[in-house]
Amino acid sequence: MARRADARGGGGGGGGKFMSRMVTGQKPIHVRPPRPEKERVDMVPRDVVERCIVALFEKRGSPREAAMEDLVGALEGHVSAREVSCKYTTIVSRCVFSLKKGSVREARLAYRAIGILALTLGGGGDDTAGAKDVLAEAFPFLAKTVEASHDMAKVLAAIDGLAVATFAGEDGDDEIERSMDAIWGGVIDPSSAGPGGSRLAAGDARKTTPEALAAAVSAWAFLLTVVHDRYEAEEGESCKDKIALLAKLLDDHDDRGVRVAAGEAIAACVELKLAHDTPPEDMEALNATVSYLATEPSGTGAGDKRRHAGQKDIFRQIEIFLDDGEAPTKSVRTSSSRQSVLKVTTWTKLLQLNFLTRYLGNGFHSHLQHNPLFGETFEVDGNEVEGLPAARKMMSRKQREKKRTLERRRCREAVWKEKNKFGLPEEEPESGTTALMLLPALACCHHMLPPVHRQPHLLPPTAPATASHMLPPVQQPILLLEY
């Protein structure tokens, strides 16, 4: 594959429960978390990571397992990268110790802690180097488990941890392809690794469960989209052999999870133009298989029957894409206010979104809101109104109508003032202007006229005081020019 150093994309991965307790020698107390997830990051105590690290040095397994579970719960709720930037080395070393000495459950939690820790540190800035260090230190243990472990529970956890740690801490396509090769040769097609490439002893075979196989196909496709997230495949680049094996899984495997993972991986390969050299007859056979799975009758195929409708829906989308090139769309609300939405419109982004959603579980929305790595991977529209509940739509419509009413009222007042500006009270004339007065001002309007300075020799003679009651005062017209 092409080398693109700056390409960045975007488990049995249900989200675990956060349990707030003091890790002691006593029996732990399990506390059920609140249902709302809108401010989960604020629910994580600031010192929970430090308390977990201290308890991870316990010699007994039960306190370590309890501390590892608390650590995973805190990381799922998105602890700030700044808070763990100076502790990640110790956390990774204790996780590696749990992988070597701990129980199966403690090891599974350790794999998960490594993956989410890298995801927390991979959000850009100065803390990105921490994600690279996590991947560099944990990769040998993750890859060995994926390729050689007989415990499928550990393999399942290691696959998801390896994919997420690579997504967050990769430093170029070489590291991504290294993880893809470990997943493909270790689980999907062990024969492709060759005698010298497999970590299993000669003659030592292991039985891969459908859950592990589906997780491996999904993780491999996820990392494939990370490589080609920003670039199309270069000319000559192909996944012909891998598409042939994925198509075989569609035909031969009866587990619905494996079928869905293989179908989505094929759709991503076609979208990334990695199927250009696949023979036409093979593509026709593939289209026929996809069409059958899109209309498969109920009662066929292993697994949960309730997943039958989901499988048919996904393969209908794949069929439409293979025929018309139309990719599905998916929207996810990103905040409790329901005003922001994440929308994907390609198979590449849909695979990334589905993988991270499944891996993080209940912690997905916390990371989507607070982890900068998700902002780099997905585009979030903060002005989305479409899709709101009916009550919120009505409220928004009323607010817009109220705003328009106020605006129209202001416009009417401005027009009225413009039309009636000559009938409005005028301001006092400034000093130095000429005022023309033909008659004395009325009492009610005296404030509008300038003061009049009369000269005594121009005024009429004053009547005697004795006759003031006999005649009214005479008001003479005055012509006054004032400058």
C-alpha positions as CSV (number, residue, x, y, z in Angstrom):
1,M,0.0,0.0,0.0
2,A,1.0,3.6,-0.5
3,R,2.9,5.3,2.2
4,R,1.1,8.4,3.5
5,A,2.6,9.5,6.8
6,D,-0.2,11.9,7.7
7,A,-3.2,9.7,6.9
8,R,-5.5,9.4,9.8
9,G,-9.0,8.0,9.9
10,G,-11.6,7.6,12.0
11,G,-13.7,-5.3,20.7
12,G,-16.1,-7.1,22.0
13,G,-16.8,-3.6,22.7
14,G,-19.8,-2.9,24.9
15,G,-19.1,-0.1,27.3
16,G,-18.4,-1.2,30.8
17,K,-19.9,0.2,34.0
18,F,-18.1,2.8,36.0
19,M,-17.8,1.7,39.6
20,S,-16.8,4.3,42.1
21,R,-15.2,2.5,45.2
22,M,-12.1,2.5,47.3
23,V,-10.0,-0.4,46.3
24,T,-9.2,-2.2,49.5
25,G,-8.9,-5.8,50.7
26,Q,-12.7,-5.8,51.4
27,K,-15.3,-6.9,49.0
28,P,-15.9,-4.2,46.4
29,I,-19.2,-2.3,46.3
30,H,-20.8,-2.0,42.9
31,V,-22.5,1.3,42.2
32,R,-24.8,1.5,39.1
33,P,-24.0,4.6,37.0
34,P,-26.7,7.1,36.3
35,R,-28.5,6.7,33.0
36,P,-28.0,10.1,31.5
37,E,-24.7,10.4,29.6
38,K,-24.7,14.1,28.8
39,E,-22.1,15.1,31.3
40,R,-20.4,11.8,32.1
41,V,-17.0,13.4,32.0
42,D,-17.9,15.4,35.1
43,M,-18.9,12.3,37.1
44,V,-15.3,10.9,37.0
45,P,-13.5,11.8,40.3
46,R,-10.2,13.5,39.6
47,D,-8.2,11.1,41.8
48,V,-9.8,7.9,40.5
49,V,-6.9,7.2,38.1
50,E,-4.3,7.7,40.8
51,R,-6.2,5.3,43.2
52,C,-6.5,2.7,40.5
53,I,-2.7,2.9,39.7
54,V,-1.9,2.4,43.4
55,A,-4.2,-0.6,43.6
56,L,-2.7,-2.1,40.4
57,F,0.5,-2.8,42.4
58,E,-1.4,-5.2,44.7
59,K,-0.1,-8.8,44.8
60,R,-3.5,-10.3,45.1
61,G,-5.5,-10.7,41.9
62,S,-8.9,-9.6,43.1
63,P,-7.9,-6.0,44.1
64,R,-6.0,-5.6,40.8
65,E,-9.0,-6.8,38.8
66,A,-11.3,-4.4,40.6
67,A,-8.8,-1.5,40.0
68,M,-8.5,-2.4,36.3
69,E,-12.3,-2.4,36.0
70,D,-12.5,1.0,37.7
71,L,-9.7,2.3,35.4
72,V,-11.5,1.1,32.3
73,G,-14.8,2.7,33.5
74,A,-13.0,6.1,34.1
75,L,-11.3,6.0,30.7
76,E,-14.6,5.2,29.0
77,G,-16.1,8.3,30.6
78,H,-13.2,10.2,29.0
79,V,-10.6,11.3,31.5
80,S,-8.8,14.4,30.3
81,A,-5.7,13.6,28.3
82,R,-3.8,16.2,30.5
83,E,-4.7,14.1,33.6
84,V,-3.1,10.9,32.3
85,S,-0.3,12.4,30.1
86,C,2.2,12.0,33.0
87,K,0.8,8.6,34.1
88,Y,0.4,6.6,30.9
89,T,3.8,4.9,31.2
90,T,2.9,3.4,34.6
91,I,-0.5,2.4,33.4
92,V,0.8,0.5,30.4
93,S,3.4,-1.3,32.4
94,R,0.8,-2.4,34.9
95,C,-1.5,-3.5,32.1
96,V,1.4,-5.6,30.6
97,F,1.9,-7.1,34.1
98,S,-1.8,-8.0,34.2
99,L,-1.5,-9.6,30.7
100,K,1.3,-11.9,32.0
101,K,0.1,-12.7,35.5
102,G,-3.6,-11.8,35.8
103,S,-6.7,-13.9,35.2
104,V,-8.5,-14.0,31.9
105,R,-10.9,-11.3,33.0
106,E,-8.1,-9.1,34.2
107,A,-6.2,-9.6,30.9
108,R,-9.3,-8.7,28.9
109,L,-9.7,-5.5,31.0
110,A,-6.0,-4.7,30.5
111,Y,-6.4,-5.0,26.7
112,R,-9.3,-2.6,26.8
113,A,-7.5,-0.2,29.1
114,I,-4.6,0.0,26.6
115,G,-6.9,0.7,23.7
116,I,-9.0,3.4,25.4
117,L,-5.8,5.0,26.9
118,A,-4.3,5.4,23.5
119,L,-7.7,6.8,22.3
120,T,-7.6,9.4,25.1
121,L,-4.1,10.5,24.3
122,G,-4.5,10.5,20.6
123,G,-6.5,13.7,20.3
124,G,-3.7,15.9,18.9
125,G,-1.4,18.5,20.7
126,D,1.4,17.6,22.9
127,D,-0.3,14.4,24.2
128,T,-0.2,12.7,20.8
129,A,3.3,11.4,21.5
130,G,1.8,9.4,24.5
131,A,-0.5,7.5,22.1
132,K,2.4,6.6,19.9
133,D,4.3,5.3,23.0
134,V,1.4,3.3,24.1
135,L,1.2,1.6,20.7
136,A,5.0,1.0,20.6
137,E,5.1,-0.6,24.0
138,A,1.9,-2.7,23.8
139,F,2.0,-3.9,20.2
140,P,4.2,-7.0,20.8
141,F,1.8,-8.3,23.4
142,L,-1.3,-7.4,21.4
143,A,0.0,-9.0,18.2
144,K,1.2,-12.1,20.0
145,T,-2.2,-12.7,21.5
146,V,-4.0,-12.1,18.2
147,E,-1.7,-14.5,16.3
148,A,-1.0,-17.3,18.8
149,S,-3.4,-17.3,21.8
150,H,-5.8,-20.2,22.1
151,D,-8.1,-18.3,24.5
152,M,-10.6,-16.7,22.2
153,A,-11.8,-14.3,24.9
154,K,-8.3,-12.8,25.0
155,V,-8.0,-12.9,21.2
156,L,-11.3,-11.0,20.9
157,A,-10.2,-8.3,23.4
158,A,-6.7,-8.0,21.8
159,I,-8.1,-7.5,18.3
160,D,-10.1,-4.5,19.4
161,G,-7.4,-3.1,21.5
162,L,-4.8,-3.5,18.7
163,A,-7.1,-1.8,16.2
164,V,-8.0,1.2,18.4
165,A,-4.4,1.7,19.7
166,T,-3.2,1.7,16.1
167,F,-5.9,4.1,15.0
168,A,-4.9,6.6,17.8
169,G,-1.1,6.1,17.9
170,E,-0.1,5.3,14.3
171,D,2.8,7.2,12.9
172,G,2.4,6.3,9.3
173,D,0.9,3.6,7.0
174,D,3.7,1.1,7.9
175,E,2.4,0.7,11.5
176,I,-1.2,0.5,10.3
177,E,-0.3,-2.2,7.7
178,R,1.7,-4.1,10.4
179,S,-1.4,-4.3,12.6
180,M,-3.6,-5.3,9.6
181,D,-1.2,-8.1,8.7
182,A,-1.3,-9.4,12.3
183,I,-5.1,-9.5,12.3
184,W,-5.4,-10.9,8.8
185,G,-2.7,-13.6,9.1
186,G,-3.5,-14.4,12.8
187,V,-7.3,-14.8,12.6
188,I,-8.9,-14.3,9.2
189,D,-6.5,-16.3,7.0
190,P,-3.8,-18.0,9.0
191,S,-2.5,-19.8,5.9
192,S,-1.4,-16.5,4.4
193,A,1.2,-16.0,7.1
194,G,3.3,-18.9,5.9
195,P,5.4,-21.3,8.0
196,G,7.7,-18.5,9.1
197,G,5.1,-15.9,9.7
198,S,2.8,-17.7,12.0
199,R,3.5,-17.7,15.8
200,L,1.7,-21.0,16.3
201,A,3.9,-24.1,16.8
202,A,4.1,-26.6,13.9
203,G,1.0,-28.8,13.9
204,D,-0.6,-26.6,16.6
205,A,-4.0,-25.4,15.3
206,R,-6.6,-23.4,17.1
207,K,-10.4,-23.1,16.6
208,T,-11.4,-19.6,15.8
209,T,-14.9,-18.7,17.1
210,P,-17.4,-16.8,14.8
211,E,-17.3,-13.9,17.3
212,A,-13.5,-13.6,17.0
213,L,-13.7,-13.9,13.2
214,A,-16.3,-11.2,12.8
215,A,-14.3,-8.9,15.1
216,A,-11.2,-9.5,13.1
217,V,-12.9,-8.8,9.8
218,S,-14.4,-5.6,11.2
219,A,-11.1,-4.5,12.8
220,W,-9.2,-5.1,9.5
221,A,-11.7,-3.1,7.5
222,F,-11.6,-0.3,10.1
223,L,-7.8,0.0,9.7
224,L,-8.2,-0.2,5.9
225,T,-10.4,2.9,6.0
226,V,-7.8,4.6,8.3
227,V,-5.1,4.1,5.7
228,H,-7.3,5.5,2.8
229,D,-9.3,8.0,4.8
230,R,-8.1,11.1,2.9
231,Y,-6.8,9.6,-0.3
232,E,-8.0,7.2,-2.9
233,A,-6.0,4.1,-3.7
234,E,-3.1,4.6,-6.1
235,E,-3.1,3.1,-9.5
236,G,-2.3,-0.6,-9.3
237,E,-3.2,-0.9,-5.6
238,S,-5.5,-3.8,-5.1
239,C,-7.2,-6.1,-2.5
240,K,-8.1,-8.7,-5.1
241,D,-7.1,-11.7,-3.0
242,K,-8.6,-10.4,0.1
243,I,-11.9,-9.6,-1.6
244,A,-12.0,-13.2,-2.9
245,L,-11.7,-14.5,0.6
246,L,-14.3,-12.1,2.0
247,A,-16.7,-13.2,-0.7
248,K,-16.1,-16.8,0.3
249,L,-17.1,-15.9,3.8
250,L,-20.4,-14.6,2.4
251,D,-21.0,-17.9,0.6
252,D,-19.7,-20.5,3.1
253,H,-20.2,-19.0,6.6
254,D,-23.5,-19.3,8.3
255,D,-22.9,-16.8,11.1
256,R,-24.7,-13.5,10.5
257,G,-22.1,-11.4,12.3
258,V,-19.4,-12.8,10.0
259,R,-21.5,-12.2,6.9
260,V,-22.3,-8.6,7.8
261,A,-18.6,-7.8,8.6
262,A,-17.4,-9.3,5.4
263,G,-20.1,-7.5,3.3
264,E,-19.2,-4.1,4.8
265,A,-15.5,-4.8,4.2
266,I,-16.2,-5.6,0.6
267,A,-18.2,-2.4,0.2
268,A,-15.3,-0.4,1.7
269,C,-12.9,-2.0,-0.8
270,V,-15.1,-1.2,-3.7
271,E,-15.5,2.4,-2.5
272,L,-11.8,2.8,-2.1
273,K,-11.3,1.5,-5.7
274,L,-9.4,-1.6,-4.5
275,A,-11.5,-4.0,-6.5
276,H,-10.7,-2.6,-10.0
277,D,-8.9,-5.8,-11.1
278,T,-11.4,-8.3,-9.8
279,P,-12.6,-10.4,-12.7
280,P,-16.1,-9.4,-13.9
281,E,-17.5,-12.9,-13.4
282,D,-16.4,-12.8,-9.7
283,M,-18.1,-9.4,-9.3
284,E,-21.3,-10.8,-10.8
285,A,-21.2,-13.8,-8.4
286,L,-20.6,-11.4,-5.6
287,N,-23.6,-9.3,-6.6
288,A,-25.8,-12.4,-6.7
289,T,-24.7,-13.4,-3.2
290,V,-25.4,-9.9,-1.9
291,S,-28.8,-9.9,-3.5
292,Y,-29.7,-13.3,-2.0
293,L,-28.6,-12.1,1.5
294,A,-30.7,-8.9,1.1
295,T,-33.8,-11.1,0.6
296,E,-32.8,-14.2,2.6
297,P,-35.8,-15.9,4.1
298,S,-36.0,-16.2,7.9
299,G,-35.0,-19.4,9.5
300,T,-31.6,-19.7,7.7
301,G,-28.2,-18.8,9.1
302,A,-26.9,-19.3,12.6
303,G,-27.0,-16.7,15.4
304,D,-29.7,-14.6,16.9
305,K,-32.8,-14.6,14.8
306,R,-33.5,-11.0,15.8
307,R,-30.4,-9.9,13.8
308,H,-32.0,-11.3,10.6
309,A,-33.8,-8.0,9.8
310,G,-30.6,-6.0,10.4
311,Q,-28.6,-8.3,8.1
312,K,-31.2,-7.8,5.3
313,D,-31.2,-4.1,5.7
314,I,-27.4,-3.9,5.5
315,F,-27.2,-6.1,2.4
316,R,-29.9,-4.0,0.7
317,Q,-27.7,-1.0,1.2
318,I,-24.7,-2.9,-0.1
319,E,-26.7,-4.1,-3.1
320,I,-27.8,-0.5,-3.9
321,F,-24.2,0.7,-3.6
322,L,-22.8,-2.0,-5.9
323,D,-25.5,-1.3,-8.5
324,D,-25.8,2.5,-8.4
325,G,-22.8,3.7,-6.3
326,E,-25.1,5.3,-3.7
327,A,-23.6,5.0,-0.2
328,P,-25.8,4.9,3.0
329,T,-26.1,7.8,5.4
330,K,-26.3,7.8,9.1
331,S,-26.7,10.6,11.7
332,V,-25.8,10.6,15.4
333,R,-26.8,13.3,17.9
334,T,-23.7,14.6,19.7
335,S,-25.1,16.5,22.6
336,S,-27.9,16.5,25.1
337,S,-29.3,19.7,23.6
338,R,-29.8,17.8,20.4
339,Q,-28.7,20.8,18.3
340,S,-25.5,19.1,16.9
341,V,-25.4,16.1,14.6
342,L,-22.7,13.9,13.2
343,K,-23.5,12.8,9.7
344,V,-21.6,10.3,7.6
345,T,-22.3,9.7,3.9
346,T,-19.7,7.1,2.8
347,W,-19.0,3.5,3.6
348,T,-15.5,4.5,4.9
349,K,-16.9,6.9,7.5
350,L,-19.8,4.5,8.3
351,L,-17.4,1.7,9.2
352,Q,-15.3,4.0,11.4
353,L,-18.4,5.3,13.2
354,N,-19.9,1.8,13.7
355,F,-16.6,0.3,15.0
356,L,-15.9,3.1,17.5
357,T,-19.5,3.1,18.6
358,R,-19.4,-0.6,19.3
359,Y,-16.1,-0.5,21.0
360,L,-16.8,2.4,23.4
361,G,-20.4,1.6,24.1
362,N,-21.9,4.0,26.6
363,G,-18.7,6.1,26.5
364,F,-19.0,6.9,22.8
365,H,-20.9,10.2,23.3
366,S,-18.5,11.4,26.0
367,H,-15.5,10.9,23.7
368,L,-17.4,12.4,20.8
369,Q,-18.0,15.6,22.8
370,H,-14.7,15.9,24.6
371,N,-12.0,14.0,22.6
372,P,-10.4,16.1,19.9
373,L,-9.5,13.0,18.0
374,F,-13.2,12.5,17.1
375,G,-13.3,16.1,15.8
376,E,-10.4,15.3,13.5
377,T,-12.1,12.1,12.3
378,F,-15.7,13.2,11.9
379,E,-17.5,16.4,10.9
380,V,-20.1,17.7,13.3
381,D,-22.7,20.2,12.2
382,G,-23.7,22.5,15.1
383,N,-26.6,24.2,13.3
384,E,-28.8,21.2,12.6
385,V,-32.5,21.6,13.3
386,E,-33.9,18.9,11.1
387,G,-34.8,15.8,12.9
388,L,-35.7,17.5,16.2
389,P,-38.7,16.2,18.2
390,A,-42.1,17.7,17.3
391,A,-42.2,19.9,20.4
392,R,-38.8,21.4,19.8
393,K,-39.6,21.9,16.1
394,M,-42.7,23.9,17.2
395,M,-40.8,25.9,19.7
396,S,-38.1,26.8,17.1
397,R,-40.8,27.7,14.6
398,K,-42.6,30.0,17.2
399,Q,-39.2,31.7,17.9
400,R,-38.7,32.4,14.3
401,E,-42.2,33.8,13.8
402,K,-41.7,36.0,16.9
403,K,-38.5,37.4,15.5
404,R,-40.1,38.1,12.1
405,T,-43.0,39.9,13.9
406,L,-40.7,42.2,15.8
407,E,-38.7,42.9,12.6
408,R,-41.9,43.9,10.7
409,R,-43.0,46.1,13.6
410,R,-39.7,48.0,13.6
411,C,-40.0,48.4,9.8
412,R,-43.5,49.8,10.1
413,E,-42.4,52.3,12.8
414,A,-39.5,53.5,10.6
415,V,-41.8,54.0,7.6
416,W,-44.3,55.9,9.7
417,K,-41.6,58.2,11.1
418,E,-40.3,58.9,7.6
419,K,-43.8,59.8,6.3
420,N,-44.7,62.0,9.3
421,K,-41.4,63.7,10.0
422,F,-42.8,67.2,9.2
423,G,-45.6,66.8,11.8
424,L,-43.2,65.8,14.6
425,P,-41.9,68.3,17.2
426,E,-38.8,70.1,16.0
427,E,-35.7,70.8,18.0
428,E,-34.6,74.2,19.2
429,P,-32.7,76.1,16.5
430,E,-29.0,76.4,17.1
431,S,-27.4,79.7,18.2
432,G,-26.4,81.9,15.3
433,T,-29.5,81.1,13.2
434,T,-32.1,83.5,12.0
435,A,-35.6,83.3,13.6
436,L,-38.6,84.9,12.0
437,M,-41.5,85.6,14.3
438,L,-44.7,87.2,13.0
439,L,-46.8,86.8,16.2
440,P,-45.9,86.2,19.8
441,A,-45.5,82.5,20.5
442,L,-48.3,80.7,22.3
443,A,-47.8,79.7,25.9
444,C,-47.8,76.0,25.1
445,C,-45.1,76.5,22.5
446,H,-42.8,79.1,24.1
447,H,-40.1,76.5,24.7
448,M,-39.8,76.1,21.0
449,L,-38.9,79.7,20.3
450,P,-35.7,81.6,21.3
451,P,-36.0,84.3,24.0
452,V,-37.0,87.8,22.8
453,H,-35.0,90.8,24.0
454,R,-37.1,93.9,23.9
455,Q,-35.8,97.4,23.8
456,P,-37.6,99.9,26.1
457,H,-37.8,102.7,23.5
458,L,-39.7,100.5,21.0
459,L,-42.3,99.3,23.5
460,P,-45.7,101.1,23.7
461,P,-46.4,103.4,26.6
462,T,-47.6,101.7,29.8
463,A,-51.1,102.5,30.9
464,P,-51.6,104.1,34.3
465,A,-52.1,101.7,37.1
466,T,-55.5,103.2,37.9
467,A,-56.8,102.2,34.5
468,S,-55.4,98.7,34.3
469,H,-58.8,97.3,35.4
470,M,-60.7,99.1,32.7
471,L,-58.9,98.0,29.5
472,P,-57.2,94.7,28.6
473,P,-53.6,94.8,27.5
474,V,-53.0,95.4,23.9
475,Q,-50.8,92.8,22.1
476,Q,-49.0,94.5,19.2
477,P,-47.7,92.5,16.3
478,I,-44.0,92.3,16.5
479,L,-41.6,91.8,13.6
480,L,-38.3,90.6,15.0
481,L,-35.2,89.6,13.1
482,E,-32.6,88.1,15.3
483,Y,-29.1,87.1,14.2
